[in-house]
Structure formats: structure tokens, C-alpha cells
Amino acid sequence: LPPDDRRPVTTTDHDLELRWRLERSTSQHFFEACSGSLQPLLMDCRWSIVVVEALMLEIHCGDPLTNWRVLGRLAAIAHVLAQFSPQAKIRVYPPLGDDILFDPNGGKL
């Protein structure tokens, strides 16, 4: 890649601010793009969109029932997320005390 297209060697405060704004804006647009039934489900969880290597939706479930509801709607959530990035990933964190993380991109972590 040309130098302008490569990742910077160091990250500045300005870079961090821009990434935070991107994540916040993407989160807002993602939530608005979700159907009426997905929005209440997301509101029952702690979730965020982060940009690491790719766009990643992280969902933290507070109880086992919510965890199963999220897993049951994962395809619908992934469909909406794919509108923002076809390489996006989803990571679902179970309730505290449940030591198995569901990562559809890599299995148990």
C-alpha cells in the first residue's frame, strides 16, 4: 500500500477522538437501522461498536434469558451490521459467571 493508505505508526489524541466519533456515529446509525424488535433486545444489553482491525459489535448480556434471546436473533443482528461493513464481527459476552464467550468468528475464547 502507498504510505498514505497505511496505518500510522503512532496514534495521536486526534486519531483517538476521530475513532471515538466514528464508533459513536456508527452505533447510533446501527441502532436506528435495527427493526423494532431488535431495538428493545439491544436495550436490554450493554453493547457497543468498536473499530479495531474491523468493525466489531460487542454485546454484553446481563442474564441467561437475554443471552439466549440475543443468540436467537444473531442472524438478524448480523444482517443489519453487514450494511455498515461486510467484514464486521459480532462478539456476545454471556452474563457474569458464565465462562463461555460466544464468538461466531472463532468459537470459544
N, C-alpha and C positions, 0 to 999 in steps of 0.2 A: 504494500500500500504506500501511496505517497505520504510524506511526513504530515501533511495537514489532515489526513484521514486516520492517523494512528492515535491511540490513546496517549494522553500526556504522561510524561514520566512522573511528575508530581501533581498532586491535587491541591488547588488553591481554595480559599474560602469562597471565592466567587463560583468555582466549579461545584462545590457542595451546595451552595444556595440554588444554583440552577437545577441541580439534580433533585433537591427537595421540592422545588416548584413544579418540576416535571412529574414527580411522583404524586404530589397533591392534586394537580390538574387531571392527571390520568385516573386517579382514584375517583374523583368527582364524576368524570365522564363515564367511567366504567359503571359506577353505581346507577347513574341516570339511564344507562343503556340496558340495565337489568330489567327483566319483567317484574310485574307487580308481586309475583310470588317469591322471586329471588331476593328482592329488597328486604322484606321482613326477616328472611333467613339470615342474610348478612348482618342485619341489625342485632340479631341475637348472638353474634360472634364479635370478636376483635379481629379486624382484618386490615390489611394494608397492601398497597402495591409498592414494590421496591424495584429499583433498577440496579442490578449487579452486572452480570455478564449479559443477561437478558431480562426482560420484564418478568417479574415474579409476583404472583398473588399469594400472600401468606394469610391463612385463615386459622385463628386460634379458637377452638371450641371450648365452651365453659362446662359442658356436661355431656354425658354419653348420648343422650337423645339428640341433641343438636349435632353432635359429631356424625351420627348416622344419617340425619337429615341432610347435612352438607354432602356426605359421601354419596347419598342417593341422588343428589342434584348436580353432581360434579360435571356431568356431560353438558348440562345446560349452562353452567358457570363457565366452562371451558369454551363453549361456543361464543359467548359474549366476549370473553377475554381475547379470543383469536381475532376479533375485529380490530384490536389495538396492536397486536403483534402475533404473527403466525408462530413465532418461536417462544411465545410466553409459556411460563411454567406455573404450576399450582402446587403449593405445599399446604397440607392440612395438619395442624397440630391438635392432637386429642386433648381431652381435659387433663389437668394436672393429676399426676399419679398413674396415668396410663402411659406406659413407657414405649408405645409403638407409634411412630410417626408415619403417616401415610404420605408417601411421595410418589405420585404416579409416574414420575420421570426416572425413578431409581430404586423403587422398593423401600424396604425398611432402612431407616438410618439409625 
